[in-house]
Amino acid sequence: MADFARSGDPAVQAQLDRLGSSIYAGDRLGLERIAALLDRLGRPQDKLPPVFHVAGTNGKGSTCAFLRAALEAAGYKVHVFTSPHLVRFNERIRIAGKLIEDAVLAAMLAETLDASRGIDPSFFEATTAAAFLAFARTPADACILEVGLGGRLDATNVVEAPLVCGIAGLGLDHQGWLGNRLADIAAEKAGIAKRGSPLVTQLYPPSAAGRIGQIAHEAGAPWLPRGGQWDAIVSRDKLRYRDEQGELALPVPRLPGRHQAMNAALAIAMLRHQQMLDVPPSALNAAMGWTDWPARLQKLESGPLLAPLPAGSQFWVDGGHNPSAARQVSAYARKAFAGSSPFHMLFACLTSKDADQILAPFAGLGAIIHTLPIADHDSRDPQDLAEMARTQGFTADAHATLAEALAHIASTAEGPVRILSFGSLYLAGEVLAANDQAPD
């Protein structure tokens, strides 16, 4: 599946056009190309500050956001590399706390692409190399790297000695690359384990946990799963965390959903099982309220998309795009969306995803489904998605554009409505851009 990027800056767009036309057009795993490219660039991966490396099917981006918030609350400058972006390519690369500036981004991409002749890197490999180059040239105290796909053969896995590694939630996704069993997917994620670096993970079914434990042992990485040397629960409106250093009672994270509390707990465990950077409880406490991660049950407060809707309407955006994410979001919706206001879902899905299983957890919520295409991506036909939704018992309509779908909702609304955009990070990005809420 090809990636796409646009920029309003001519210099950046020139390099993005070059990136799109001169590289391998699709996902591709393996470390040979990224290693060769980084060698030509002077091995910037060896010049990074202490690295927090995070993998997972769901929750890895949120875990990175909690890590960043806690480290910055403790006074540290932090580099962050995440993917994909929602609106601007710059979102992928945060240098010492700030999104990469256009001039720096254009220069890093140009240098990377100049060095890539004959290597044929993928979009993600070239992006990773550009990020490492930028990070290596700016001082910082820590570096957070989110795995793109899998772990073992992901381009970020060239880092040889991370400070600590983490694995967030596991689920079935990218089966064509990672395998059809949860244990196979767990094994690929656990491939980030490195000798001497703690591997901190969530709690998984025995088959998946067994594979992670085996791989961590073979790598020489101390394995620290939730429920063992550390644990966390949500109780009495507190995130209660404990490990060998003691117990913490922290505010429940501002990001909605129980799954976000567990993502925060994973970040806390990663921070408390390394000795290089001191992160006091006060910084962890602050991080629960500071952490911001767009398009993860994000509630739009105002903007062009809300303006035509009846007063009191709610508009939520989530980029979940696999069945396990759908189960988490639907569980939140059953509590938060209870009431008499009509519930509308804007739904789009890439052809590589299991649309039927992504929509199924929302059964019984009374949602009216509005299906959409995803611009510039290989997405499912809205008419086909609408028919699939009707087969599951939903009321569903297909629309050609986001604007058309929202105009239909506004024209038929007799009072406040609740809207949830779901099924794709690319759709989430389109919503945020249309509402003038590009992440910063």
C-alpha positions as CSV (number, residue, x, y, z in Angstrom):
1,M,0.0,0.0,0.0
2,A,1.5,3.3,-1.0
3,D,1.7,6.2,1.4
4,F,0.8,9.8,0.5
5,A,1.8,13.2,1.8
6,R,1.0,16.8,0.9
7,S,2.5,20.1,2.1
8,G,1.7,23.7,1.6
9,D,5.4,24.5,1.6
10,P,6.8,24.4,-2.0
11,A,10.3,23.2,-0.9
12,V,8.8,20.3,1.2
13,Q,6.3,19.4,-1.5
14,A,9.2,19.2,-4.0
15,Q,10.9,16.6,-1.9
16,L,7.6,14.8,-1.2
17,D,7.0,14.6,-4.9
18,R,10.5,13.2,-5.3
19,L,9.9,10.8,-2.5
20,G,6.7,9.6,-4.1
21,S,8.2,9.1,-7.5
22,S,11.6,7.7,-6.8
23,I,11.1,5.1,-4.1
24,Y,9.6,1.7,-3.8
25,A,5.8,2.2,-3.9
26,G,4.4,0.1,-1.0
27,D,5.1,-1.5,2.3
28,R,8.2,-3.6,2.5
29,L,9.9,-5.2,5.6
30,G,13.6,-5.9,6.1
31,L,16.6,-4.1,7.5
32,E,19.0,-4.3,4.6
33,R,17.9,-1.2,2.8
34,I,17.5,1.0,5.8
35,A,20.9,-0.1,7.1
36,A,22.6,0.6,3.8
37,L,20.9,4.0,3.6
38,L,21.9,5.0,7.1
39,D,25.5,3.9,6.5
40,R,25.6,6.4,3.6
41,L,24.3,9.1,5.9
42,G,26.9,8.4,8.6
43,R,24.9,6.1,10.9
44,P,22.8,8.7,12.6
45,Q,21.0,6.0,14.6
46,D,24.2,5.7,16.7
47,K,24.0,9.3,17.7
48,L,20.5,9.4,19.1
49,P,19.8,10.2,22.8
50,P,18.4,7.4,25.0
51,V,15.7,5.6,23.0
52,F,12.3,4.4,24.1
53,H,11.1,2.0,21.4
54,V,7.4,1.1,21.3
55,A,5.6,-1.6,19.2
56,G,2.0,-2.9,19.3
57,T,-1.1,-3.3,17.2
58,N,-3.1,-0.7,19.0
59,G,-2.0,1.9,21.6
60,K,1.6,2.3,20.6
61,G,1.1,5.9,19.4
62,S,-0.8,6.8,22.6
63,T,1.9,5.2,24.7
64,C,4.5,7.3,22.9
65,A,2.4,10.4,23.7
66,F,2.2,9.5,27.4
67,L,6.0,8.9,27.4
68,R,6.6,12.3,25.8
69,A,4.3,14.1,28.2
70,A,5.9,12.6,31.3
71,L,9.5,13.2,30.1
72,E,8.7,16.8,29.1
73,A,6.9,17.3,32.5
74,A,10.2,16.2,34.1
75,G,12.0,18.9,32.2
76,Y,13.6,16.9,29.4
77,K,13.8,17.7,25.7
78,V,12.4,14.8,23.6
79,H,12.6,13.7,20.0
80,V,9.6,11.7,18.7
81,F,9.1,9.7,15.6
82,T,5.5,8.4,14.9
83,S,3.4,7.4,11.9
84,P,1.3,8.0,10.0
85,H,0.6,11.7,9.9
86,L,-3.0,12.9,10.0
87,V,-2.8,16.3,8.1
88,R,0.8,17.3,7.7
89,F,3.9,15.1,7.1
90,N,5.7,17.2,9.7
91,E,3.6,15.5,12.4
92,R,5.8,12.4,12.1
93,I,9.0,14.1,13.3
94,R,9.1,16.1,16.5
95,I,12.5,17.6,17.3
96,A,13.3,18.5,20.9
97,G,9.6,19.0,21.5
98,K,8.5,20.9,18.4
99,L,7.3,19.6,15.0
100,I,10.0,19.7,12.4
101,E,10.1,23.0,10.6
102,D,9.5,23.0,6.8
103,A,13.0,24.2,5.9
104,V,14.6,21.5,8.0
105,L,12.3,18.8,6.7
106,A,13.0,19.7,3.1
107,A,16.7,19.6,3.8
108,M,16.6,16.3,5.6
109,L,14.4,14.7,2.9
110,A,16.7,16.0,0.1
111,E,19.8,14.7,1.8
112,T,18.2,11.3,2.4
113,L,17.0,10.9,-1.1
114,D,20.3,12.1,-2.6
115,A,22.0,9.3,-0.6
116,S,19.4,6.6,-1.6
117,R,20.2,6.1,-5.2
118,G,20.5,2.4,-6.0
119,I,19.0,1.4,-2.7
120,D,15.3,1.8,-3.6
121,P,14.0,2.4,0.0
122,S,10.3,2.4,0.8
123,F,8.4,5.5,1.8
124,F,8.7,4.6,5.5
125,E,12.4,3.6,5.2
126,A,13.2,7.0,3.7
127,T,11.1,8.8,6.3
128,T,12.8,6.9,9.1
129,A,16.3,7.8,7.8
130,A,15.3,11.5,7.5
131,A,14.0,11.5,11.0
132,F,17.2,9.9,12.4
133,L,19.3,12.4,10.5
134,A,17.3,15.3,12.0
135,F,17.5,13.8,15.5
136,A,21.2,13.2,15.4
137,R,21.9,16.9,14.6
138,T,19.8,18.4,17.4
139,P,20.6,17.8,21.1
140,A,17.9,16.2,23.2
141,D,17.6,14.1,26.4
142,A,15.5,11.3,25.0
143,C,14.1,9.8,21.8
144,I,10.8,8.0,21.4
145,L,10.4,5.8,18.3
146,E,7.1,4.2,17.3
147,V,7.4,1.1,15.2
148,G,5.7,1.4,11.8
149,L,4.8,-2.2,11.0
150,G,5.6,-5.3,13.1
151,G,8.8,-4.8,14.9
152,R,11.5,-7.4,14.0
153,L,11.9,-6.1,10.4
154,D,10.6,-2.6,10.9
155,A,13.0,0.2,9.8
156,T,13.1,1.6,13.3
157,N,14.6,-1.7,14.6
158,V,18.1,-0.7,13.4
159,V,18.6,1.0,16.8
160,E,20.9,-1.5,18.5
161,A,20.8,-0.5,22.2
162,P,17.5,1.2,23.2
163,L,17.1,2.3,26.8
164,V,13.8,0.4,27.1
165,C,11.3,-1.2,24.8
166,G,7.6,-1.6,25.1
167,I,4.7,-3.5,23.5
168,A,1.2,-2.1,23.7
169,G,-2.0,-3.9,22.8
170,L,-2.0,-6.8,20.4
171,G,-4.6,-7.7,17.8
172,L,-5.1,-9.1,14.3
173,D,-3.9,-6.6,11.8
174,H,-1.5,-6.6,8.8
175,Q,-1.9,-10.4,8.7
176,G,-0.4,-10.5,5.2
177,W,2.8,-9.3,6.7
178,L,2.7,-10.6,10.3
179,G,0.8,-13.8,10.3
180,N,-2.8,-14.9,11.0
181,R,-2.4,-15.9,14.6
182,L,-2.0,-13.6,17.6
183,A,1.1,-15.6,18.6
184,D,2.7,-14.9,15.2
185,I,2.0,-11.2,15.5
186,A,3.3,-11.1,19.1
187,A,6.6,-12.7,17.9
188,E,7.0,-10.0,15.2
189,K,6.4,-7.3,17.7
190,A,8.8,-8.9,20.2
191,G,11.5,-8.7,17.6
192,I,12.4,-5.2,19.0
193,A,13.8,-6.9,22.1
194,K,17.6,-6.2,22.7
195,R,20.1,-7.6,25.0
196,G,20.1,-5.8,28.4
197,S,17.2,-3.5,27.5
198,P,14.0,-4.1,29.5
199,L,11.0,-5.3,27.4
200,V,7.9,-3.9,29.1
201,T,4.6,-5.3,27.8
202,Q,0.9,-5.5,28.5
203,L,-0.9,-8.7,29.6
204,Y,-1.7,-11.1,26.7
205,P,-3.3,-14.5,26.2
206,P,-0.9,-17.4,27.1
207,S,0.0,-18.3,23.5
208,A,1.1,-14.7,22.6
209,A,2.7,-14.2,26.0
210,G,4.7,-17.4,25.7
211,R,6.1,-16.3,22.3
212,I,7.1,-12.9,23.7
213,G,8.8,-14.5,26.7
214,Q,10.7,-16.9,24.5
215,I,12.0,-14.2,22.2
216,A,12.9,-11.9,25.0
217,H,14.9,-14.7,26.7
218,E,16.7,-15.5,23.4
219,A,17.6,-11.8,22.9
220,G,18.8,-11.5,26.5
221,A,16.1,-8.8,27.3
222,P,14.5,-8.8,30.8
223,W,10.8,-9.3,30.1
224,L,8.4,-7.3,32.3
225,P,4.7,-8.1,31.5
226,R,1.9,-6.4,33.3
227,G,0.6,-8.5,36.1
228,G,4.2,-9.5,37.1
229,Q,6.7,-7.0,38.5
230,W,4.3,-4.2,37.7
231,D,0.5,-3.9,37.4
232,A,-2.2,-1.2,37.1
233,I,-5.9,-0.9,37.4
234,V,-8.5,1.8,37.3
235,S,-10.4,2.1,40.5
236,R,-12.3,4.9,42.2
237,D,-11.5,7.3,39.4
238,K,-7.8,6.8,39.8
239,L,-5.1,5.0,37.8
240,R,-3.5,2.8,40.5
241,Y,-0.1,1.6,39.5
242,R,2.4,-0.6,41.5
243,D,5.8,-2.0,41.0
244,E,8.8,-2.8,43.2
245,Q,9.4,0.9,43.8
246,G,6.0,1.3,45.4
247,E,2.5,2.4,44.5
248,L,1.0,5.4,42.7
249,A,-2.5,6.8,42.6
250,L,-2.7,9.0,39.6
251,P,-5.5,10.9,37.9
252,V,-7.3,8.9,35.2
253,P,-5.8,10.1,31.8
254,R,-7.6,13.0,30.0
255,L,-7.7,10.8,26.9
256,P,-11.0,8.9,27.0
257,G,-11.4,5.1,27.4
258,R,-10.1,2.4,29.8
259,H,-7.6,1.4,27.1
260,Q,-5.9,4.8,27.4
261,A,-5.4,4.2,31.1
262,M,-3.6,1.0,30.3
263,N,-1.5,2.7,27.6
264,A,-0.5,5.3,30.2
265,A,0.3,2.5,32.6
266,L,2.7,0.9,30.1
267,A,4.4,4.3,29.6
268,I,4.8,4.6,33.4
269,A,6.3,1.1,33.6
270,M,8.7,1.8,30.8
271,L,9.9,5.0,32.6
272,R,10.2,3.3,36.0
273,H,12.2,0.4,34.7
274,Q,15.1,2.4,33.3
275,Q,17.7,4.2,35.4
276,M,19.1,6.9,33.1
277,L,16.4,9.5,33.3
278,D,14.7,10.5,36.5
279,V,11.0,11.0,36.1
280,P,9.4,11.8,39.5
281,P,5.8,11.0,40.4
282,S,4.8,14.6,40.0
283,A,5.8,14.4,36.3
284,L,3.7,11.2,35.8
285,N,0.8,13.0,37.5
286,A,1.1,15.9,35.2
287,A,1.3,13.7,32.1
288,M,-2.1,12.2,32.8
289,G,-3.6,15.7,32.1
290,W,-1.1,16.9,29.5
291,T,-1.1,14.0,27.1
292,D,-2.7,14.9,23.8
293,W,-2.9,12.4,20.9
294,P,-5.2,13.5,18.1
295,A,-7.8,11.3,16.5
296,R,-8.0,8.9,19.4
297,L,-11.6,9.5,20.7
298,Q,-11.0,13.2,20.1
299,K,-14.0,15.4,20.7
300,L,-14.2,18.4,18.3
301,E,-15.2,21.4,20.3
302,S,-15.8,23.9,17.5
303,G,-15.0,24.5,13.8
304,P,-16.5,24.5,10.3
305,L,-17.8,20.9,10.6
306,L,-19.7,21.6,13.8
307,A,-21.1,25.0,12.7
308,P,-24.0,23.6,10.5
309,L,-25.1,21.0,13.1
310,P,-27.8,21.7,15.7
311,A,-26.7,23.2,18.9
312,G,-25.6,20.7,21.4
313,S,-24.3,18.2,18.8
314,Q,-21.2,16.2,19.5
315,F,-18.5,15.2,16.9
316,W,-15.9,12.6,17.9
317,V,-12.9,11.4,15.8
318,D,-11.1,8.1,16.1
319,G,-8.6,6.6,13.7
320,G,-9.2,3.0,14.8
321,H,-8.9,0.6,11.8
322,N,-9.0,-2.9,13.1
323,P,-11.4,-5.1,15.1
324,S,-9.6,-4.8,18.4
325,A,-9.6,-1.0,18.2
326,A,-13.3,-1.2,17.2
327,R,-14.1,-3.2,20.3
328,Q,-12.4,-0.6,22.5
329,V,-14.1,2.4,20.9
330,S,-17.5,0.7,20.9
331,A,-17.2,-0.1,24.6
332,Y,-16.6,3.6,25.2
333,A,-19.5,4.6,23.0
334,R,-21.9,2.3,24.8
335,K,-21.3,4.4,28.0
336,A,-20.5,7.9,26.7
337,F,-23.2,8.0,23.9
338,A,-26.1,6.6,25.9
339,G,-29.1,8.8,25.5
340,S,-31.7,9.8,23.1
341,S,-29.6,11.9,20.6
342,P,-29.3,10.1,17.2
343,F,-25.9,8.4,16.7
344,H,-24.3,8.7,13.3
345,M,-21.0,7.0,12.2
346,L,-18.9,8.2,9.3
347,F,-17.2,5.1,8.2
348,A,-14.4,4.4,5.7
349,C,-12.0,1.5,5.3
350,L,-9.0,0.6,3.3
351,T,-9.3,-2.5,1.1
352,S,-6.6,-4.2,3.1
353,K,-8.8,-4.1,6.3
354,D,-11.6,-6.3,7.5
355,A,-14.4,-3.8,7.2
356,D,-17.1,-6.3,8.4
357,Q,-15.3,-7.1,11.6
358,I,-14.4,-3.5,12.2
359,L,-18.1,-2.5,12.1
360,A,-19.5,-5.5,13.9
361,P,-18.7,-4.3,17.5
362,F,-21.0,-1.3,17.0
363,A,-24.1,-3.5,16.6
364,G,-26.9,-2.6,19.0
365,L,-25.8,1.0,19.4
366,G,-28.5,2.2,17.0
367,A,-25.9,3.9,14.8
368,I,-26.8,5.2,11.4
369,I,-23.8,4.5,9.1
370,H,-22.6,6.9,6.5
371,T,-19.9,5.3,4.3
372,L,-17.2,7.3,2.5
373,P,-14.2,6.8,0.3
374,I,-10.7,7.7,1.3
375,A,-9.0,10.1,-1.1
376,D,-5.7,9.1,-2.6
377,H,-5.9,5.6,-1.0
378,D,-7.0,2.2,-2.0
379,S,-10.3,2.2,-0.1
380,R,-13.5,0.2,-0.1
381,D,-16.3,1.4,-2.3
382,P,-18.9,3.3,-0.2
383,Q,-21.8,1.5,-1.8
384,D,-20.3,-1.9,-1.0
385,L,-19.6,-0.7,2.6
386,A,-23.2,0.5,3.0
387,E,-24.6,-2.8,1.7
388,M,-22.3,-4.7,4.2
389,A,-23.6,-2.5,7.0
390,R,-27.2,-3.1,6.0
391,T,-26.5,-6.9,6.1
392,Q,-25.4,-6.4,9.7
393,G,-28.7,-4.7,10.5
394,F,-27.5,-1.1,10.4
395,T,-29.3,1.8,8.6
396,A,-26.7,2.9,6.1
397,D,-26.2,5.5,3.3
398,A,-23.2,5.8,0.9
399,H,-21.8,9.3,0.2
400,A,-19.2,10.6,-2.2
401,T,-17.6,13.1,0.1
402,L,-17.4,14.1,3.8
403,A,-19.2,17.3,3.0
404,E,-22.1,15.5,1.4
405,A,-22.4,13.1,4.4
406,L,-22.5,16.0,6.9
407,A,-24.9,18.0,4.8
408,H,-27.3,15.0,4.8
409,I,-27.0,14.6,8.6
410,A,-27.6,18.3,9.2
411,S,-30.6,18.4,6.8
412,T,-32.4,15.5,8.5
413,A,-31.5,16.4,12.1
414,E,-34.4,17.4,14.4
415,G,-32.2,18.2,17.3
416,P,-28.6,17.5,18.6
417,V,-26.8,14.6,17.1
418,R,-23.7,12.6,18.0
419,I,-21.2,11.8,15.2
420,L,-18.3,9.5,15.3
421,S,-15.7,9.3,12.5
422,F,-14.2,5.8,12.5
423,G,-12.4,3.2,10.5
424,S,-9.3,4.9,9.2
425,L,-6.6,7.3,10.3
426,Y,-6.7,8.8,6.8
427,L,-10.4,9.6,7.2
428,A,-9.6,11.1,10.7
429,G,-7.0,13.3,9.1
430,E,-9.5,14.5,6.5
431,V,-12.0,15.4,9.2
432,L,-9.4,17.3,11.3
433,A,-8.2,19.2,8.2
434,A,-11.7,20.1,7.2
435,N,-12.3,21.4,10.8
436,D,-9.1,23.5,10.8
437,Q,-7.6,21.3,13.5
438,A,-4.2,20.1,12.2
439,P,-2.1,18.7,15.0
440,D,0.7,21.0,16.2
